[in-house]
C-alpha cells in the first residue's frame, strides 16, 4: 500500500525556516514524480513544488521560488522541502503527493493536478509574529 507521512511542520515567526519531510512507503521515489501542495484556510489548494522521477527536474511556483528548495534521499525514500524566509502567506497545510507519470525529467504542479493520485495527510505550517 502506497503511503506518505509528512512531518516537520510547526509554528514559526516571519523570516524563519522549516524543513518538511515526506516519507514514502510501499513504493520507491524514482518511480513517481513527487509534488508538494498547500491549502490555506478558505483558499483552494495550490501547487508549491515538484521533483521528477529522476530527480533532475524540479519546478517551483512563483510564490516560493528562491525561498523553497526540494531535495530527496532515495535511500530513505524521503523527499524534503526546505522552506526559508517564511512569511504569513506561507501559512497552510502542506501535503505531498505522487504522480506516476512517464516523464523522468519533468514535473509540474500547475493545475489540473488530477495526475497526482496518492496523497499524504498533510502537516500544518503556521507563520505569525
C-alpha positions in Angstrom: 0.0 0.0 0.0 1.4 3.4 -1.0 1.6 5.8 1.8 3.1 9.1 2.7 3.9 10.5 6.1 4.6 14.3 6.2 6.4 15.8 9.1 8.3 18.9 10.0 5.5 21.4 10.3 5.1 23.9 13.1 4.6 27.4 14.2 7.4 29.9 13.4 8.0 33.6 13.0 8.3 35.5 9.8 11.8 35.0 8.4 12.3 31.6 10.0 12.9 28.3 8.2 11.4 24.9 8.3 12.2 21.6 6.6 9.3 19.4 5.7 9.7 15.7 5.1 7.6 13.4 3.0 8.5 9.8 3.8 7.1 7.3 1.3 6.3 3.6 1.9 5.0 1.0 -0.5 6.8 2.4 -3.5 10.2 3.9 -4.4 10.5 7.6 -5.2 12.3 7.1 -8.5 9.0 5.6 -10.0 7.0 8.8 -9.3 7.0 12.5 -9.5 6.6 13.9 -6.0 4.7 17.2 -5.6 4.2 19.4 -2.6 0.9 21.3 -2.3 -0.6 23.6 0.3 -4.0 24.7 1.3 -4.7 27.8 3.5 -7.9 28.3 5.3 -10.6 29.4 2.9 -8.4 29.1 -0.1 -8.0 26.5 -2.8 -5.2 24.1 -2.8 -2.2 25.3 -4.7 0.9 23.6 -6.0 4.2 24.6 -4.4 6.9 22.5 -6.0 7.7 19.1 -7.5 10.6 16.9 -8.3 10.7 14.5 -11.2 11.3 10.8 -11.1 14.9 11.1 -12.0 15.4 13.9 -9.5 16.8 16.1 -12.3 13.7 18.1 -12.9 12.2 20.5 -10.4 9.5 23.1 -10.6 8.7 25.9 -8.1 5.6 28.1 -8.1 6.5 31.8 -8.3 5.4 32.5 -4.7 8.1 30.2 -3.3 10.9 30.3 -6.0 14.1 31.3 -4.5 12.9 30.5 -0.9 12.0 26.9 -1.0 14.2 24.0 -2.2 13.3 20.4 -2.9 15.7 17.5 -2.3 15.3 13.8 -1.9 17.1 10.9 -0.3 16.5 7.7 -2.2 18.0 5.5 0.5 15.5 6.9 3.0 12.7 7.1 0.4 12.1 10.7 1.5 11.6 14.0 -0.2 12.4 17.2 1.7 11.1 20.7 1.2 13.4 23.3 2.8 11.5 26.5 3.4 13.4 29.7 4.1 12.3 33.3 4.7 8.9 32.2 5.6 6.1 34.7 5.7 2.5 34.7 6.9 1.3 33.9 3.3 3.0 30.6 3.6 0.6 29.5 6.4 -1.2 26.4 5.2 -1.5 22.6 5.5 1.3 21.2 3.3 0.8 17.8 1.6 2.9 15.7 -0.6 1.6 13.6 -3.5 2.8 11.1 -6.1 2.3 11.2 -9.8 3.0 8.0 -11.7 3.9 9.9 -15.0 6.3 8.5 -17.5 8.5 11.6 -17.8 11.7 11.1 -15.9 13.0 14.6 -16.0 9.8 16.7 -16.0 7.2 17.6 -13.4 4.5 20.2 -12.9 2.2 21.3 -10.1 0.2 23.6 -12.3 -3.5 22.7 -12.4 -5.1 20.4 -13.2 -3.3 18.1 -10.8 -5.5 15.1 -11.1 -2.5 13.2 -12.3 -1.3 13.2 -8.6 -3.1 10.1 -7.4 -1.6 9.3 -4.0 -1.8 11.9 -1.3 -0.5 12.3 2.3 -2.5 13.7 5.2 -0.5 16.9 5.4 1.4 18.9 8.0 0.5 22.3 9.4 2.8 25.3 8.9 1.9 28.5 10.7 3.9 31.7 10.2 3.0 34.5 12.5 4.6 37.1 14.7 
